[in-house]
Amino acid sequence: MIHYTLMQLAIPEPYKNKFVQACETKLEYFIDARTILGDGVHSIADIDAIFDLGSSEEFKTIAVKINPFKRVVLDFLSINLKVTTEINDSRLDYYREFTDINDFNKFVEYHFAEANPDKTPYLNTSDYYFTDTLSVDYLLEFDTFTTDIKEIPEFSTETDVDYFKTAREETADYKSLYNEASIAIVTDAYKNDLFKYGYSF
């Protein structure tokens, strides 16, 4: 029996929720990294310390990678949604200080500012999904997700797997949102992912 762990990092709520719910339904043994290890971002090395991934076929890891320029657009939409709906989350207090947070390029500036107490925006998935000897078993590409997810045996015969449809639609025209300064900020913040995965603007 395979136990699956989802590495949550690149796709923000609410966009990842349908996929998480599908995993909970389709996979007999499933848990996300946050549930195992608590709040915060956890690496495959953290999971390995618990399950000894390198010497067991019983535990498999799942993750989603995404072009960082699209990832930031999803962060922008997600955070603005939470701010405008007045969700009670102290992590949003920083963003609530700004009256122009709904301006994408201003958001990028604030999102990656030194003053932002949340350092998650700086985290490259390639630093968390791999070690010298380990890699995520099922590393699904955001843009080809509906094909890639079929690699997981329990999803191989499923027909309705477009869990990120809304997210893809909302990032389809992502280039039109960026100015040169924002491109430079995101390029610098995610240089490891851009190099590792071969992404470009």
Sine and cosine of phi, psi and omega as CSV:
sin_phi,cos_phi,sin_psi,cos_psi,sin_omega,cos_omega
0.00,0.00,0.77,-0.64,-0.04,-1.00
-1.00,-0.01,0.73,-0.68,0.12,-0.99
-0.97,-0.23,0.80,-0.60,-0.05,-1.00
-0.95,-0.32,0.65,-0.76,0.08,-1.00
-0.82,-0.57,0.77,-0.64,0.03,-1.00
-1.00,-0.10,0.80,-0.60,0.07,-1.00
-1.00,0.03,0.96,-0.28,-0.05,-1.00
-1.00,-0.08,0.84,-0.54,0.01,-1.00
-0.36,-0.93,-0.80,0.60,-0.24,-0.97
-0.99,0.12,-0.51,0.86,-0.08,-1.00
-0.96,-0.27,0.86,-0.52,-0.04,-1.00
-0.99,0.14,0.27,-0.96,0.19,-0.98
-0.95,0.32,0.52,-0.85,0.06,1.00
-1.00,0.02,0.07,1.00,-0.15,-0.99
-0.92,0.39,-0.48,0.88,-0.02,-1.00
-1.00,0.06,-0.18,0.98,-0.18,-0.98
-0.88,0.47,-0.65,0.76,0.00,-1.00
-0.89,0.45,-0.62,0.78,0.02,-1.00
-0.93,0.37,-0.68,0.74,0.04,-1.00
-0.87,0.48,-0.69,0.72,0.02,-1.00
-0.89,0.45,-0.62,0.78,0.04,-1.00
-0.90,0.43,-0.65,0.76,0.05,-1.00
-0.89,0.46,-0.67,0.75,0.01,-1.00
-0.90,0.44,-0.51,0.86,-0.03,-1.00
-1.00,0.08,-0.70,0.71,-0.15,-0.99
-1.00,0.07,-0.48,0.88,-0.08,-1.00
-0.98,-0.18,0.82,-0.58,-0.09,-1.00
-0.90,0.44,-0.65,0.76,0.05,-1.00
-0.85,-0.53,0.96,-0.29,-0.08,-1.00
-0.60,-0.80,0.65,-0.76,0.08,-1.00
-0.40,-0.92,0.60,-0.80,0.04,-1.00
-1.00,0.00,0.32,-0.95,-0.10,-0.99
-0.87,0.49,-0.57,0.82,-0.02,-1.00
-0.91,0.42,-0.61,0.79,0.01,-1.00
-0.91,0.41,-0.60,0.80,-0.01,-1.00
-0.95,0.32,-0.71,0.70,-0.21,-0.98
-0.92,-0.38,-0.03,1.00,0.02,-1.00
1.00,-0.02,-0.04,-1.00,-0.04,-1.00
-0.86,0.50,0.38,-0.92,-0.04,-1.00
0.96,-0.30,0.08,-1.00,-0.01,-1.00
-0.98,-0.18,0.73,-0.68,-0.08,-1.00
-0.84,-0.54,0.61,-0.79,-0.07,-1.00
-1.00,-0.10,0.18,-0.98,0.07,-1.00
-0.90,0.43,-0.47,0.88,0.07,-1.00
-0.91,0.41,-0.60,0.80,0.05,-1.00
-0.90,0.44,-0.66,0.75,0.02,-1.00
-0.92,0.39,-0.65,0.76,0.00,-1.00
-0.88,0.48,-0.57,0.82,0.00,-1.00
-0.89,0.45,-0.42,0.91,0.01,-1.00
-1.00,-0.06,-0.72,0.70,-0.17,-0.98
-0.96,-0.27,-0.06,1.00,0.00,-1.00
0.78,0.63,0.88,0.48,-0.12,-0.99
-0.85,0.52,-0.58,0.82,-0.09,-1.00
-0.92,0.39,-0.36,0.93,-0.07,-1.00
-0.88,-0.48,0.26,0.97,-0.03,-1.00
-0.68,-0.73,0.71,-0.71,0.09,-1.00
-1.00,-0.02,-0.02,1.00,-0.08,-1.00
-0.98,0.18,-0.41,0.91,-0.08,-1.00
-0.90,-0.43,0.78,-0.63,0.00,-1.00
-0.80,-0.60,0.58,-0.82,0.00,-1.00
-0.94,-0.34,0.55,-0.84,0.02,-1.00
-0.81,-0.59,0.62,-0.78,0.10,-1.00
-0.46,-0.89,0.29,-0.96,0.05,-1.00
-0.86,-0.52,0.75,-0.67,0.12,-0.99
-0.95,-0.33,0.47,-0.88,-0.10,-1.00
-0.51,-0.86,0.56,-0.83,0.10,-0.99
-0.81,0.58,0.82,-0.57,-0.06,-1.00
-0.83,0.56,-0.51,0.86,0.01,-1.00
-0.93,0.37,-0.52,0.86,0.10,-0.99
-0.98,0.20,-0.61,0.80,0.02,-1.00
-0.84,0.55,-0.68,0.73,-0.03,-1.00
-0.93,0.37,-0.57,0.82,0.08,-1.00
-0.89,0.46,-0.69,0.73,0.03,-1.00
-0.91,0.42,-0.62,0.79,0.09,-1.00
-0.87,0.49,-0.70,0.71,0.01,-1.00
-0.85,0.52,-0.76,0.65,-0.02,-1.00
-0.92,0.40,-0.67,0.75,-0.02,-1.00
-0.91,0.42,-0.74,0.67,-0.04,-1.00
-0.92,0.39,-0.66,0.75,0.04,-1.00
-0.90,0.44,-0.61,0.79,0.05,-1.00
-0.88,0.47,-0.70,0.71,-0.02,-1.00
-0.92,0.38,-0.63,0.78,0.00,-1.00
-0.92,0.40,-0.70,0.71,-0.06,-1.00
-0.96,0.29,-0.42,0.91,0.04,-1.00
-1.00,-0.01,0.07,1.00,0.09,-1.00
0.84,0.55,0.64,0.77,0.10,-0.99
-0.89,0.46,0.70,-0.71,-0.03,-1.00
-0.99,0.13,1.00,0.01,-0.01,-1.00
-0.61,-0.79,0.90,-0.43,-0.07,-1.00
-0.88,0.48,-0.38,0.92,0.02,-1.00
-0.92,0.39,-0.30,0.95,0.00,-1.00
-1.00,0.02,-0.16,0.99,-0.07,-1.00
-0.85,0.53,-0.63,0.77,0.02,-1.00
-0.84,0.54,-0.72,0.69,-0.04,-1.00
-0.95,0.32,-0.47,0.88,-0.01,-1.00
-0.94,0.33,-0.22,0.98,0.03,-1.00
-0.95,0.33,-0.33,0.94,-0.12,-0.99
-0.97,-0.24,0.74,-0.67,0.00,-1.00
-1.00,0.09,-0.24,0.97,-0.03,-1.00
-0.92,-0.38,0.49,0.87,-0.03,-1.00
-0.91,0.42,-0.31,0.95,0.02,-1.00
-1.00,0.08,0.03,1.00,0.15,-0.99
-1.00,0.00,0.90,-0.44,-0.15,-0.99
-0.82,0.57,-0.74,0.67,-0.08,-1.00
-0.94,0.34,-0.51,0.86,0.14,-0.99
-0.93,0.37,-0.65,0.76,0.04,-1.00
-0.84,0.54,-0.72,0.70,0.00,-1.00
-0.85,0.53,-0.69,0.73,0.02,-1.00
-0.86,0.50,-0.73,0.69,-0.01,-1.00
-0.95,0.32,-0.63,0.78,-0.07,-1.00
-0.86,0.51,-0.63,0.78,-0.07,-1.00
-0.96,-0.27,0.28,0.96,0.02,-1.00
-0.96,0.26,0.50,-0.87,0.04,-1.00
-0.85,0.53,-0.51,0.86,-0.06,-1.00
-0.96,0.29,-0.26,0.97,-0.01,-1.00
-0.92,0.38,0.89,-0.46,-0.03,-1.00
-0.94,0.34,-0.34,0.94,0.03,-1.00
-1.00,0.02,0.91,-0.41,-0.04,-1.00
-1.00,-0.03,0.05,1.00,0.00,-1.00
-0.82,0.57,-0.63,0.77,0.00,-1.00
-0.82,0.57,-0.42,0.91,-0.05,-1.00
-1.00,0.09,-0.15,0.99,-0.14,-0.99
-0.99,0.15,0.85,-0.52,0.07,-1.00
-1.00,0.06,0.75,-0.66,-0.04,-1.00
-0.90,0.45,-0.51,0.86,-0.02,-1.00
-0.90,0.43,-0.34,0.94,0.07,-1.00
-0.99,0.14,-0.21,0.98,-0.09,-1.00
-0.91,-0.42,-0.40,0.92,-0.08,-1.00
-1.00,-0.03,-0.07,1.00,-0.08,-1.00
-0.64,-0.77,0.50,-0.87,0.29,-0.96
-0.79,-0.61,-0.11,-0.99,0.03,-1.00
-0.90,0.44,-0.44,0.90,-0.08,-1.00
-0.86,-0.50,-0.12,0.99,-0.07,-1.00
-0.80,-0.60,0.47,-0.88,0.18,-0.98
-0.56,-0.83,0.38,-0.92,0.03,-1.00
-0.85,0.53,0.71,-0.71,-0.05,-1.00
-0.92,0.40,-0.70,0.71,-0.01,-1.00
-0.84,-0.54,1.00,-0.04,0.01,-1.00
-0.99,-0.14,0.98,-0.20,-0.14,-0.99
-1.00,-0.03,0.73,-0.68,0.02,-1.00
-1.00,0.09,0.77,-0.64,-0.01,-1.00
-0.80,0.60,-0.72,0.70,-0.08,-1.00
-0.95,0.32,-0.43,0.90,0.00,-1.00
-0.87,-0.49,0.50,0.87,-0.12,-0.99
-0.83,0.55,-0.69,0.72,-0.09,-1.00
-0.90,0.43,-0.41,0.91,0.10,-1.00
-1.00,0.04,-0.71,0.71,-0.08,-1.00
-0.89,0.45,-0.59,0.81,-0.06,-1.00
-0.91,0.42,-0.37,0.93,0.01,-1.00
-0.93,0.38,-0.22,0.97,0.06,-1.00
-0.93,0.36,-0.42,0.91,0.07,-1.00
-0.98,0.21,0.87,-0.49,-0.15,-0.99
-0.77,0.64,-0.65,0.76,-0.05,-1.00
-0.93,0.36,-0.27,0.96,0.03,-1.00
-0.96,-0.27,-0.03,1.00,-0.17,-0.98
-0.89,0.46,-0.49,0.87,-0.02,-1.00
-0.96,-0.28,0.05,1.00,0.02,-1.00
-0.96,0.28,0.61,-0.79,-0.01,-1.00
-0.97,-0.23,-0.49,0.87,-0.04,-1.00
-0.97,-0.24,0.99,0.10,-0.09,-1.00
-0.84,-0.55,0.33,0.94,-0.07,-1.00
-1.00,0.08,0.89,0.46,-0.12,-0.99
-0.95,0.33,-0.34,0.94,-0.01,-1.00
-0.95,-0.32,0.40,0.92,-0.04,-1.00
-0.83,0.55,-0.76,0.65,-0.02,-1.00
-0.88,0.48,-0.69,0.73,-0.01,-1.00
-0.89,0.45,-0.65,0.76,0.02,-1.00
-0.92,0.39,-0.65,0.76,0.02,-1.00
-0.89,0.45,-0.63,0.78,-0.07,-1.00
-0.98,0.18,-0.19,0.98,0.06,-1.00
-0.94,-0.35,0.05,1.00,-0.08,-1.00
-0.85,0.52,-0.59,0.81,-0.05,-1.00
-0.94,-0.33,0.58,0.82,-0.14,-0.99
-0.86,0.51,-0.55,0.84,-0.08,-1.00
-0.88,0.47,-0.50,0.86,-0.05,-1.00
-0.93,0.36,-0.29,0.96,-0.05,-1.00
-0.99,0.12,-0.39,0.92,-0.18,-0.98
-1.00,0.00,0.61,-0.79,0.27,-0.96
-0.96,-0.27,0.03,-1.00,-0.09,-1.00
-0.89,0.45,-0.62,0.79,-0.01,-1.00
-0.90,0.43,-0.66,0.75,0.00,-1.00
-0.93,0.37,-0.63,0.78,0.07,-1.00
-0.86,0.51,-0.69,0.73,-0.02,-1.00
-0.91,0.42,-0.66,0.75,-0.01,-1.00
-0.89,0.45,-0.74,0.67,-0.03,-1.00
-0.93,0.36,-0.63,0.78,0.04,-1.00
-0.86,0.51,-0.69,0.73,0.00,-1.00
-0.94,0.34,-0.68,0.73,-0.05,-1.00
-0.91,0.42,-0.59,0.81,-0.11,-0.99
-0.91,-0.43,0.54,0.84,-0.03,-1.00
-0.87,0.49,-0.55,0.84,0.01,-1.00
-0.91,0.40,-0.70,0.71,0.01,-1.00
-0.93,0.37,-0.64,0.76,0.01,-1.00
-0.87,0.49,-0.64,0.77,0.01,-1.00
-0.96,0.27,-0.75,0.66,-0.08,-1.00
-0.88,0.48,-0.69,0.72,-0.11,-0.99
-0.99,-0.15,-0.13,0.99,0.01,-1.00
0.97,0.25,0.42,0.91,0.03,-1.00
-0.98,0.21,0.39,-0.92,0.14,-0.99
-0.57,-0.82,0.19,-0.98,0.03,-1.00
-0.90,0.43,0.00,0.00,0.00,0.00
